[in-house]
Amino acid sequence: MAGTAAGQGVSVIIAAHRAHDTIARAVRSLLDQDWTAWEAVIVSDDGTDYRPTLVAAGLDDPRLVFTGTGRIGAGAPAARNAGLAAARLELVAPLDADDRFRPGRLSALAPLALVHGAAFDNVAVVRDEDDSPLLRLFDDGTAPARLDAGGFLATSVPMFPLVRRELAPGWDEDVNFCDDVVFNTRLLATTGPVPLVATPFYEYRQRAGSITFSADSGERAERCYRHVLDRLARDGFGIADRALVARFAAAIEIKRARNAAFDAAFKAGRCANFQEFLALADG
């Protein structure tokens, strides 16, 4: 779908840290979209140049924009903020460098986000080593037509919206593990309920060596949750709705309890990462 007005495209922000093995797949998933009004803002957070890697993979496109954090290991929130600062199109969308958009994602979500300020879709969690499905965020018939902050806070799988650039709250750089939870809650506090497409157009890849496979992932999540609770008590992340702040804090406590159960299962060797834990729990 190329027939969009000037600027009415999607700036896809790809934070890249040690991502040379996976970034070609992420970028190729954009080239496979039928909505062609996009740019990929590739943000190096490891001091390396990703252009030669993509060119070597046959991916040389004028819609690829390269920038960086100017640091090494500044973190995904800092890298996404650098990408947001460089974005030029009306909508922005994060894409992790080891994930992919399934065909049709932009054409399904972009028109909705342009009208409503943001749009979400279902998420498929896939084991990277063998492409086997682990779980979906919403099973058939369970996805709500619209998503609000309360509904989002009840989820346990990362969600990646398309957002009007002027509504994107930015990523809190002091929240280094569950930054998507804070970003999406702040966004939905501003927009109110927005459309949710039931099709799982976002493919969240679980890859050995990623942060969710690390031996200390449970401890890191716990530290993040405690920090988020501290911020909610101090400044509420700027959310004016005090009832939502209280609901946010209650949801974080639920996530802490679930994370503690995961950490115990992980240390007992019953699962390799949090999403596998959820799949086992659902089974």
Secondary structure, DSSP 8 states (H G I E B T S, - for coil): -----TT-SEEEEEEESS-TTTHHHHHHHHHT-S---EEEEEEESSS---HHHHHHTT---TTEEEEE-SSSS--HHHHHHHHHHH--SSEEEE--TT-EE-TTHHHHHHHHHHHHSEEEEEEEEEETTT--EEEESS-TTT--SEE-HHHHHT--S----EEEGGG-----TT--SSHHHHHHHHHHHHH-SEEEEEEEEEEEEE-TTSGGGSTTHHHHHHHHHHHHHHHHHHTGGG---HHHHHHHHHHHHHHHHHHHHHHHHHHTTS-SSHHHHHHHHH-
